[in-house]
Amino acid sequence: MLFVLVASVATAQQNTIDSLRTELNKHSIRDTGWLSIANKLSFAYRSIDPLKGVALADTNIALAHKLNDSSLLAGAYLVKAGNYIIIGMYDSALYLYNNALPIYQRIKNLNGLGSVEADLGIIYFYKSDYLKSIYHQKEADIIFKYLHDDLKLALNYTNFGLSYEGISDFNNALQYHLKAMRIYQKYNIPVSLASTYGNLSEVYRGLNNYTQALEYAQKSLDISKQAGNSLIISDSYALIGQAYFYMNQPQKAIDNFLQGLAIAAKYDFKNAQSVILQLTGSCYNVLKDHDSALYYLDKSIDLLTMLGDEVNLSASYDELAKVYLDCPESFLKKQSINPSNRYALVLKYQYKSLAIAKEIGALEKEENVWSDISNTYKKQGNYTKAYGALQQSIIFKDSVLNDSKKQQATRLEMQYQFDTQEDSVKAVNDKKQLMAAAKIKQQQTIRNAVIAGAIILSVSGFFVFIAYKKRMDSRAKQHDAEMQMQVIDTEMKALRAQMNPHFIFNSLNSINDYIYRNDAATATTFTTRFASLMRRILENSEHKKIQLDNELETVELYLQLETLRLQRKFSYEIIIDENIDKSNTLIPPSLLQPFLENSILHGFAGKQADGKIILQIQQEEDMLKCSIRDNGSGIKPSTVNNSLIEKKSMGLSITKSRIDIINRLRQSNGTIEIKNIEDGTLAEITIPFETKF
């Protein structure tokens, strides 16, 4: 993970230290005033020289005991623990926080309690215990909200986001990074905003939305350049490079990696250098430039070994093995390696990678390396060992799945505990409100006694009104229930239509055909995308509205499968109005696929090649307009619009029902129009424009 929890500028921090030293020297007596400044100085040291911070904190702890000042003693524990975090002595930091926590609880210092909980979250984040990290961040969140401290909340939201990234819960991570972003935008804090944009880039990459990942990485670069923060500039170039790499543009990726590397080398940012060197080597390997790949990976391994970064070191050894596995024999000879020793060398680096992954407990990495080892043995012709390694890969895959399920269960349990806690707080507030309301009601009763006669006269009319209201409410509830049943029925039909048995059958046939033709790579690609599409359809079906970017990713998966299945008989293009925020705009799930399916099945039925589908989405006032254009054979005049919807496609008919329900619920004027155009067919769907925020 390239972006750290807090980005700081060394020069500014040095100025703070100099100022505190000057202020400290003005105090001739070591009293509570001196100790308060010394605690601040110890805290400031952690970004420049944490060992000095620890030494000063020891002096402060001794003085706080002598002065018998509980608040300053807890503060000294806190800043010493903060310095230990930077050094990496997490267990020592935990011990100090456990000393500070009961003091803050006893003296009811909420600000101190919030700081302890937030830092405990950071410790568990660095220890890769993300669930505990989330637990303590939630504790801090409750306190910071109570204190109305926006900037502490923003930092805590960032910590939340990073912790959720650690367990690959990218949707939750996205929500918290967006919350942090809005606070930093409000207070115009460019360095923190640039760092948050970088975190958003990583989240969108985790969600396979590489366009958004690139957009936020570029935003991070622009703002970090304005702020003059070299570390984030370097990281931003690396994030841009990663986005281009996943968009299958390795040369653009390398160009950005090298710019980031030059800045990291200039300012001696060793951690950034080690990661960017590894990424650059991987890109060169993709481009079959094995000399460059070997150069950058060797430098990465040297630096990672010095830093003790075992996570990335394992990845670098695995990538180095791929270089030697894929390179031509001439390259091996140039490296003075006998080609007959190729597989022994590859296995040597793969087992190194495996040993490190095992040592740090990286189950997913172990699964991947065992799979790579199986592939090496297979190429070597040692099928017995290839099978054994594959079995190990499967075992670790099961372990990863089980671990994921345990994490999910723990996450749900933690959420239940916090919901209960918040409900308890709400119940106390509700009780106070009820008591206040009861007091007001009592006063009203006294006043109303004066006009009791008038009340008696109005009682009969009141009961008539109540009876009428009950009857109307009953009718409204019945209507709502009927509408809800209709919505559920339509959504189930939409899900069944999207998981079209013909499409599934054709997809499985295609996979079988690729296997029969020994095209394992294409079969694997098709299977992976097919499984991902099915999972997305089922996940999206649980929601009435989803983010537009989520729907577009599902649509693109479907189109990729169909182009692959039909052997690129058609191409497609997706155009989104630049004014639309895809991550904030909402759309009913599975709305577009029936129209795309209609173009493929009917529009291109007689075409052998050169088919083209253009999906365009734009905002027109308070409506969202989705247009699907194809250059197919068109439709007969008798089958346009409603007749086509009713006769030609069950999916289109269901979509019309969904639009009708939306119109009734929202009092809107959504439409579906399908018509012939000069070179094919145009389908236009309009629905009410809706956003999350």
C-alpha atoms as one frame of an Amber mdcrd trajectory, in Angstrom:
protein
   0.000   0.000   0.000   1.742   3.145  -1.223  -0.160   5.823   0.726   0.572
   6.011   4.451  -1.833   7.040   7.205  -0.443  10.542   7.670   1.545  12.489
   5.068   3.937  15.073   6.536   6.417  17.608   5.217   9.800  17.288   6.921
  10.718  20.992   6.641   7.484  22.175   8.280   7.889  19.639  11.100  11.482
  20.779  11.711  10.218  24.366  12.087   7.688  23.145  14.686  10.460  21.373
  16.624  12.683  24.482  16.598   9.795  26.628  17.834   8.985  24.207  20.706
  12.647  23.996  21.732  12.807  27.781  21.952   9.631  27.866  24.040  10.934
  25.076  26.316  14.187  26.931  26.986  12.212  29.899  28.332  11.010  27.733
  31.285  13.680  27.656  33.985  11.578  25.434  36.277  10.425  21.967  35.278
   6.773  22.365  36.199   3.502  21.380  34.507   4.005  24.174  31.940   7.425
  22.779  30.967   6.006  19.235  30.842   3.105  20.275  28.580   5.530  21.771
  26.037   7.901  18.777  26.344   5.058  16.375  25.516   4.304  18.383  22.362
   8.000  18.308  21.426   8.174  14.534  21.935   5.147  14.171  19.648   6.773
  16.400  16.980   9.957  14.267  17.007   8.126  11.168  15.765   8.142  12.419
  12.146  11.834  13.414  12.212  13.697  11.416  14.863  11.443   8.993  16.823
  14.340   7.765  18.990  14.752  11.305  20.366  10.998  11.365  20.881  11.191
   8.185  22.983  14.099   9.511  25.086  12.286  12.799  25.812   9.048  10.921
  26.610  10.908   8.871  29.265  11.984  12.143  30.934   8.408  13.417  30.725
   6.944  10.244  32.286   9.338  10.480  35.248   8.487  14.181  35.766   4.704
  13.538  35.498   4.991  10.909  38.267   6.943  13.411  40.400   4.349  16.160
  39.819   1.505  13.659  40.339  -0.277  15.005  37.228  -2.442  12.201  35.776
  -3.426  14.041  32.589   0.164  14.901  31.595   1.329  11.385  32.569  -1.236
   9.835  30.214  -0.140  12.327  27.530   3.500  11.279  27.954   2.511   7.604
  27.592   0.592   8.560  24.453   3.438  10.401  22.689   6.006   7.740  23.600
   3.692   5.098  22.109   3.347   7.230  18.964   7.133   7.254  18.526   7.223
   3.475  19.029   4.666   3.061  16.206   7.000   4.853  13.779   9.939   2.644
  14.843   7.758  -0.449  14.425   7.774  -1.533  18.086   4.038  -2.195  18.149
   3.916  -4.393  21.253   5.760  -1.733  23.283   3.297   0.871  22.003   0.344
  -1.339  23.010   1.732  -1.636  26.547   1.918   2.170  26.851  -1.595   2.698
  25.481  -2.926   0.210  28.013  -1.294   2.404  30.703  -2.819   5.611  29.311
  -6.341   4.271  28.677  -7.451   3.754  32.338  -6.066   7.189  33.308  -8.143
   8.949  30.644 -11.169   6.866  31.662 -10.715   7.807  35.337 -10.341  11.545
  34.695 -13.043  11.428  31.975 -10.811  13.008  29.322 -12.737  12.236  26.117
 -10.166  13.878  23.845  -7.436  11.628  25.263  -9.656   8.540  25.035 -10.398
   9.269  21.381  -6.673   9.678  20.608  -5.813   6.374  22.340  -8.533   4.459
  20.463  -7.515   6.005  17.130  -3.846   5.117  17.671  -4.780   1.587  18.755
  -6.551   1.302  15.397  -3.330   2.383  13.654  -1.267  -0.201  15.578  -3.551
  -3.069  14.618  -3.559  -1.785  11.036   0.236  -2.017  10.900   0.094  -5.452
  12.549  -2.306  -6.498   9.714  -5.011  -7.273  12.289  -7.592  -5.247  10.391
 -10.695  -6.360  12.280  -9.263  -5.144  15.608  -8.180  -1.989  13.809 -11.770
  -1.340  12.690 -13.045  -2.043  16.232 -10.846   0.629  17.840 -11.515   3.119
  15.035 -15.253   2.751  15.679 -14.643   3.456  19.370 -12.693   6.597  18.395
 -15.387   7.557  15.883 -18.072   7.668  18.588 -15.897   9.983  20.726 -14.831
  12.292  17.870 -18.448  12.696  16.754 -19.392  13.596  20.321 -16.567  16.160
  20.414 -17.526  17.504  16.931 -13.864  17.343  15.934 -14.012  17.250  12.110
 -10.282  16.934  11.444  -9.821  14.038  13.862 -12.887  12.427  12.297 -11.332
  12.832   8.839  -8.113  11.111   9.909 -10.138   8.350  11.566 -12.192   7.894
   8.373  -8.918   7.484   6.470  -7.811   4.821   8.950 -11.189   3.093   8.508
 -10.752   3.113   4.740  -7.255   1.633   4.868  -8.340  -1.082   7.319 -11.288
  -2.085   5.136  -8.880  -2.215   2.170  -6.780  -4.649   4.225  -9.690  -7.135
   4.276 -10.592  -6.341   0.626 -13.890  -4.747   1.664 -13.524  -2.042  -0.976
 -17.114  -0.783  -0.839 -16.808   0.145   2.857 -13.311   1.521   2.210 -14.735
   3.753  -0.534 -17.420   5.204   1.741 -14.927   6.170   4.475 -12.356   7.668
   2.082 -15.140   9.764   0.513 -16.164  10.981   4.000 -12.553  11.992   4.710
 -12.306  13.683   1.300 -15.362  15.868   1.950 -13.932  17.118   5.272 -10.522
  17.909   3.761 -12.255  19.729   0.890 -14.314  21.722   3.411 -11.204  22.914
   5.295  -9.026  23.097   2.137  -6.122  20.943   3.417  -4.244  20.102   0.187
  -1.708  17.541   1.500  -4.379  15.461   3.250  -6.687  15.818   0.236  -3.951
  14.630  -2.138  -3.273  11.622   0.112  -7.007  10.819   0.231  -7.283  11.001
  -3.567  -4.428   8.487  -3.676  -6.295   6.176  -1.299  -9.413   6.462  -3.486
  -7.323   5.513  -6.516  -6.223   2.318  -4.752  -9.811   1.482  -3.743 -11.120
   1.916  -7.287  -8.278  -0.297  -8.528  -9.428  -2.915  -6.016 -12.946  -2.557
  -7.477 -11.484  -3.090 -10.999 -12.606   0.413 -11.993  -9.319   1.475 -13.560
 -10.679   4.606 -15.237 -11.711   6.048 -11.855  -8.434   4.833 -10.328  -6.522
   6.799 -12.971  -8.720   9.881 -12.480  -8.133  10.044  -8.706  -4.394   9.314
  -9.065  -4.140  12.265 -11.465  -6.050  14.472  -8.982  -3.609  13.400  -6.266
  -0.661  14.322  -8.491  -2.076  17.740  -9.399  -2.772  18.765  -5.787   0.475
  17.330  -4.384   2.409  19.352  -6.989   0.591  22.521  -5.870   1.353  21.680
  -2.223   4.974  20.792  -3.028   4.844  17.401  -1.241   7.493  15.283  -2.972
   6.537  12.011  -1.263   2.929  12.146  -2.459   4.054  13.317  -5.926   6.207
  10.190  -6.156   3.382   7.962  -4.894   0.905   9.582  -7.313   3.082   8.776
 -10.316   3.233   5.177  -9.051  -0.572   5.029  -8.740  -1.016   6.432 -12.267
   1.416   3.783 -13.504  -0.517   1.008 -11.750  -3.786   2.177 -13.330  -2.207
   2.119 -16.797  -0.720  -1.328 -16.088  -4.156  -2.786 -15.309  -5.539  -1.018
 -18.398  -3.034  -3.044 -20.475  -0.863  -0.030 -21.301   2.503  -1.153 -19.842
   4.635   1.464 -21.626   2.573   4.342 -20.186   2.827   2.606 -16.817   6.625
   2.493 -17.065   6.834   6.181 -18.063   4.985   7.164 -14.881   6.846   4.673
 -12.672  10.173   6.141 -13.784   9.030   9.704 -13.003   7.941   8.589  -9.533
  11.185   6.665  -9.048  13.328   9.697  -9.950  11.607  11.819  -7.258  11.799
   9.034  -4.654  15.526   8.594  -5.365  16.189  12.359  -5.218  14.677  12.666
  -1.730  15.796   9.185  -0.597  12.260   7.833  -0.026  13.458   4.235   0.283
  10.062   2.587   0.831   8.620   4.288  -2.243  11.713   3.377  -4.283  11.509
  -0.318  -3.360   7.856  -0.645  -4.418   8.212   1.360  -7.650  11.310  -0.660
  -8.642   9.258  -3.849  -8.275   6.340  -2.469 -10.304   8.685  -1.262 -13.058
  10.349  -4.676 -13.271   6.958  -6.378 -13.587   5.993  -4.052 -16.457   9.206
  -4.698 -18.348   8.599  -8.439 -17.946   5.180  -8.031 -19.579   6.896  -6.209
 -22.478   9.391  -9.116 -22.763  12.273  -6.710 -22.003  13.933  -9.240 -19.726
  17.190  -7.256 -19.269  15.320  -4.255 -17.847  12.978  -6.475 -15.814  15.947
  -8.236 -14.201  17.721  -4.915 -13.489  14.780  -3.327 -11.668  13.733  -6.481
  -9.795  17.284  -7.095  -8.530  17.457  -3.498  -7.217  14.016  -3.917  -5.657
  15.059  -7.120  -3.858  18.230  -5.474  -2.475  16.275  -2.501  -1.108  13.365
  -4.579   0.249  15.826  -6.896   2.039  17.488  -3.876   3.669  14.098  -2.436
   4.726  12.787  -5.803   5.967   9.642  -5.421   3.829   8.766  -9.112   3.611
   5.370  -8.659   1.926   6.841  -6.988  -1.166  10.025  -9.087  -1.015   7.956
 -12.242  -1.480   6.249 -10.665  -4.502   9.591  -9.589  -6.028  11.068 -13.106
  -5.800   7.940 -14.518  -7.436   8.166 -11.942 -10.241  11.896 -12.672 -10.700
  11.045 -16.353 -11.135   8.629 -15.408 -13.939  11.417 -13.521 -15.740  13.626
 -16.619 -15.845  10.674 -18.864 -16.722   9.545 -16.805 -19.739  12.866 -15.551
 -21.137  14.516 -17.088 -24.231  17.584 -19.316 -23.897  19.795 -16.571 -25.377
  19.003 -14.364 -22.374  19.959 -17.154 -19.962  23.266 -17.675 -21.754  23.965
 -13.930 -21.606  23.498 -14.220 -17.822  25.946 -17.170 -17.771  23.105 -19.555
 -16.902  22.930 -22.994 -18.506  19.446 -23.275 -20.107  19.165 -26.799 -18.691
  19.215 -25.214 -15.202  16.305 -22.876 -16.000  13.643 -24.712 -13.988  15.919
 -25.283 -10.982  16.613 -21.514 -10.873  12.921 -20.631 -11.253  11.928 -23.047
  -8.472  14.676 -21.637  -6.237  13.117 -18.147  -6.366   9.562 -19.456  -6.137
  10.364 -21.441  -2.986  12.084 -18.321  -1.542   8.879 -16.376  -2.197   6.846
 -19.190  -0.630   9.016 -19.341   2.506   8.589 -15.591   3.129   4.827 -15.756
   2.512   4.579 -18.658   4.956   6.610 -16.794   7.584   4.337 -13.725   7.495
   1.136 -15.800   7.230   0.095 -14.464   3.792  -2.329 -17.260   2.836  -3.398
 -15.748  -0.479   0.226 -15.257  -1.533   1.020 -18.874  -0.606  -1.907 -20.024
  -2.751  -0.629 -18.017  -5.764   2.993 -19.155  -5.379   1.974 -22.835  -5.100
  -0.007 -22.355  -8.328   3.106 -20.842 -10.012   5.249 -23.743  -8.722   2.742
 -26.223 -10.171   2.995 -24.459 -13.534   6.820 -24.636 -13.419   6.809 -28.378
 -12.680   4.287 -28.879 -15.486   6.556 -27.097 -17.990   9.458 -29.171 -16.696
   7.458 -32.342 -17.397   7.409 -33.378 -13.728   3.656 -33.992 -13.531   3.743
 -35.749 -10.155   5.198 -32.685  -8.424   2.997 -30.402 -10.523  -0.067 -32.235
  -9.195   1.246 -32.088  -5.616   1.863 -28.315  -5.856  -1.580 -27.809  -7.363
  -3.130 -29.689  -4.432  -1.276 -27.367  -2.043  -2.630 -24.369  -3.962  -6.181
 -25.716  -3.597  -5.674 -26.287   0.144  -4.535 -22.684   0.620  -7.374 -21.423
  -1.558  -9.814 -23.157   0.803  -7.954 -21.616   3.765  -8.268 -18.141   2.228
 -12.013 -18.677   1.702 -12.482 -19.948   5.263 -10.451 -17.025   6.609 -12.608
 -14.644   4.591 -15.781 -16.220   6.027 -14.413 -15.917   9.572 -13.593 -12.272
   8.959 -17.076 -11.670   7.611 -18.660 -13.342  10.651 -16.482 -11.312  13.033
 -17.307  -8.145  11.105 -21.039  -8.833  11.418 -20.698  -9.563  15.148 -18.783
  -6.316  15.676 -21.390  -4.378  13.697 -24.120  -5.891  15.872 -22.278  -4.816
  19.034 -21.889  -1.254  17.799 -25.483  -1.071  16.580 -26.564  -2.211  20.066
 -24.303   0.391  21.654 -25.686   3.155  19.432 -29.238   1.953  20.123 -28.529
   2.245  23.862 -27.278   5.808  23.416 -30.349   6.586  21.308 -32.624   5.043
  23.970 -31.152   7.342  26.650 -31.696  10.378  24.422 -35.232   9.233  23.582
 -35.978   8.836  27.303 -34.822  12.390  27.980 -36.962  13.671  25.138 -39.975
  11.729  26.399 -39.532  13.144  29.922 -39.329  16.654  28.517 -42.392  15.999
  26.370 -44.271  14.654  29.414 -43.487  17.816  31.360 -44.723  19.990  28.516
 -47.850  17.843  28.228 -48.543  18.287  31.950 -48.381  22.067  31.581 -50.651
  21.894  28.565 -53.183  19.809  30.514 -53.395  22.487  33.225 -54.006  25.163
  30.626 -56.480  22.995  28.767 -58.591  22.518  31.909 -59.785  26.095  31.450
 -61.210  25.225  28.056 -62.450  21.713  28.965 -65.926  22.443  27.656 -64.607
  23.218  24.190 -62.558  20.025  24.180 -65.626  17.897  25.043 -67.512  19.398
  22.111 -64.674  18.598  19.743 -64.203  14.976  20.925 -66.959  13.541  18.776
 -65.575  15.245  15.671 -62.106  14.014  16.573 -63.221  10.365  16.747 -65.024
  10.683  13.426 -61.758  11.971  11.938 -59.776   9.102  13.526 -62.148   6.506
  12.093 -61.912   8.095   8.658 -58.114   8.296   8.907 -57.839   4.633   9.925
 -59.912   3.603   6.934 -57.743   5.700   4.581 -54.532   4.398   6.208 -55.750
   0.819   5.756 -56.373   1.424   2.090 -52.954   3.079   1.698 -51.223   0.132
   3.422 -53.045  -2.330   1.181 -51.993  -0.322  -1.890 -48.374  -0.168  -0.636
 -48.347  -3.940  -0.005 -49.661  -4.620  -3.501 -47.076  -2.282  -4.979 -44.292
  -3.922  -2.928 -45.342  -7.385  -4.132 -45.330  -6.114  -7.704 -41.853  -4.634
  -7.228 -40.510  -7.911  -5.765 -42.113  -9.972  -8.532 -40.669  -7.703 -11.224
 -37.192  -7.747  -9.645 -37.209 -11.561  -9.508 -38.276 -11.698 -13.158 -35.466
  -9.242 -14.021 -32.923 -11.458 -12.241 -34.178 -14.564 -14.072 -34.095 -12.704
 -17.378 -30.549 -11.498 -16.820 -29.338 -14.986 -15.857 -30.682 -16.149 -19.233
 -30.349 -19.960 -19.500 -29.457 -19.643 -23.194 -26.605 -17.277 -22.367 -25.351
 -19.551 -19.561 -25.616 -22.637 -21.803 -23.770 -20.897 -24.668 -21.064 -19.651
 -22.279 -20.465 -23.133 -20.845 -20.339 -24.530 -24.381 -17.717 -21.908 -25.283
 -15.606 -22.847 -22.256 -15.879 -26.517 -23.236 -14.859 -25.647 -26.808 -11.754
 -23.749 -25.643 -10.775 -26.686 -23.424 -11.333 -29.121 -26.334  -9.031 -26.975
 -28.500  -6.402 -26.901 -25.683  -6.737 -23.121 -25.433  -6.348 -23.140 -21.649
  -5.557 -19.429 -21.361  -8.755 -18.324 -23.100 -10.782 -20.925 -21.195  -9.402
 -19.590 -17.910 -10.093 -15.973 -18.913 -13.634 -16.836 -20.005 -14.339 -18.855
 -16.837 -13.023 -16.096 -14.558 -15.075 -13.398 -16.261 -18.174 -15.622 -16.399
 -17.937 -16.364 -12.645 -17.350 -12.677 -11.897 -20.418 -11.713 -13.948 -22.655
 -14.257 -12.180 -21.428 -13.063  -8.776 -22.063  -9.425  -9.684 -25.575 -10.178
 -10.943 -26.476 -11.946  -7.692 -24.897  -9.236  -5.512 -26.579  -6.402  -7.429
 -29.956  -8.159  -7.269 -29.978  -7.571  -3.486 -30.288  -3.809  -4.033 -33.055
  -1.706  -5.563 -30.485   0.888  -6.717 -26.749   0.558  -7.330 -23.998   2.990
  -8.310 -23.762   3.694 -12.035 -20.105   2.655 -12.144 -21.072  -0.734 -10.644
 -23.735  -1.263 -13.333 -21.270  -0.247 -16.070 -18.665  -2.721 -14.803 -21.298
  -5.510 -14.917 -22.333  -4.465 -18.441 -18.703  -4.435 -19.584 -18.134  -7.936
 -18.182 -21.191  -9.154 -20.115 -20.011  -7.498 -23.363 -16.468  -8.880 -22.931
 -17.888 -12.403 -22.584 -20.136 -12.011 -25.620 -17.328 -10.627 -27.823 -15.112
 -13.500 -26.707 -17.859 -16.091 -27.246 -18.746 -14.731 -30.700 -15.054 -14.464
 -31.637 -15.070 -10.668 -31.832 -17.963 -10.534 -34.291 -18.743  -7.103 -32.850
 -17.063  -4.329 -30.867 -18.487  -1.901 -28.345 -17.960   1.589 -26.949 -19.221
   3.125 -23.681 -19.577   6.933 -23.549 -20.488   8.680 -20.265 -21.381  12.369
 -19.999 -18.426  14.075 -18.267 -20.856  15.902 -15.956 -22.088  12.607 -14.457
 -20.395  11.382 -11.260 -20.538   7.619 -11.835 -19.781   6.739  -8.223 -22.581
   9.004  -6.946 -25.297   8.377  -9.570 -27.823   5.594  -8.855 -29.524   3.264
 -11.347 -31.709   0.138 -11.006 -29.503  -2.987 -11.409 -29.609  -4.973 -14.665
 -31.450  -2.182 -16.504 -29.275  -2.093 -19.633 -28.384  -5.729 -20.311 -31.694
  -6.779 -22.001 -31.226  -4.082 -24.680 -27.593  -5.063 -25.276 -28.639  -8.722
 -25.475 -31.328  -7.791 -28.028 -28.732  -6.036 -30.234 -26.382  -9.032 -30.093
 -28.959 -11.785 -30.618 -31.189 -10.079 -33.192 -29.307  -7.095 -34.622 -26.154
  -9.083 -35.518 -27.894 -12.352 -36.413 -26.903 -12.132 -40.083 -23.567 -10.351
 -39.659 -20.225 -12.143 -39.821 -18.128  -9.238 -38.511 -17.864  -5.444 -38.011
 -20.828  -5.246 -35.623 -20.746  -2.201 -33.365 -22.670  -1.287 -30.185 -22.456
   2.198 -28.645 -23.793   2.716 -25.119 -24.157   6.403 -24.222 -25.371   7.795
 -20.876 -26.161  11.467 -20.333 -28.141  13.700 -17.993 -31.043  15.692 -19.418
 -32.356  18.042 -16.719 -33.828  15.755 -14.001 -33.721  12.576 -16.129 -30.957
  10.061 -16.903 -30.976   9.026 -20.572 -29.348   5.744 -21.670 -28.974   5.208
 -25.447 -27.949   1.899 -27.051 -27.161   2.104 -30.768 -26.167  -0.809 -33.015
 -25.401  -1.132 -36.714 -27.351  -4.379 -37.023 -30.110  -5.427 -39.382 -32.694
  -3.157 -37.753 -36.284  -4.083 -36.870 -39.428  -4.417 -38.904 -41.842  -1.467
 -38.716 -44.504  -3.681 -37.158 -42.291  -4.597 -34.237 -41.119  -1.220 -33.006
 -41.678   0.118 -29.494 -44.345  -1.663 -27.399 -44.970  -4.487 -29.856 -41.280
  -5.295 -29.876 -41.167  -5.136 -26.100 -44.157  -7.446 -25.775 -43.285  -9.996
 -28.469 -39.558  -9.983 -29.037 -37.909 -10.133 -25.615 -38.996 -11.157 -22.134
 -36.131  -9.053 -20.743 -37.397  -5.913 -22.498 -40.946  -6.558 -21.304 -39.758
  -6.875 -17.699 -37.723  -3.677 -18.046 -40.857  -1.839 -19.241 -42.671  -3.064
 -16.109 -39.807  -1.821 -13.950 -39.954   1.627 -15.587 -43.737   1.713 -15.035
 -43.256   0.966 -11.314 -40.573   3.664 -11.011 -42.936   6.144 -12.667 -45.705
   5.281 -10.207 -43.438   5.461  -7.149 -41.584   8.618  -8.179 -44.413  10.366
 -10.081 -41.980  10.560 -12.993 -42.159  10.168 -16.751 -39.579   7.486 -17.566
 -39.822   5.936 -21.047 -38.484   3.216 -23.335 -38.277   3.896 -27.068 -36.859
   1.506 -29.679 -36.641   2.627 -33.294 -34.937   2.034 -36.626 -32.179   4.440
 -37.633 -30.276   4.772 -40.875 -27.704   2.062 -40.113 -29.314  -0.086 -37.423
 -31.375   0.222 -34.244 -31.543   2.795 -31.444 -32.973   2.032 -27.971 -33.471
   4.979 -25.587 -34.307   4.486 -21.894 -35.009   7.463 -19.620 -35.386   7.231
 -15.837 -35.398   9.842 -13.036 -31.888  11.124 -12.265 -30.975  10.088  -8.711
 -27.786  10.430  -6.615 -26.558   8.993  -3.314 -25.615  12.352  -1.798
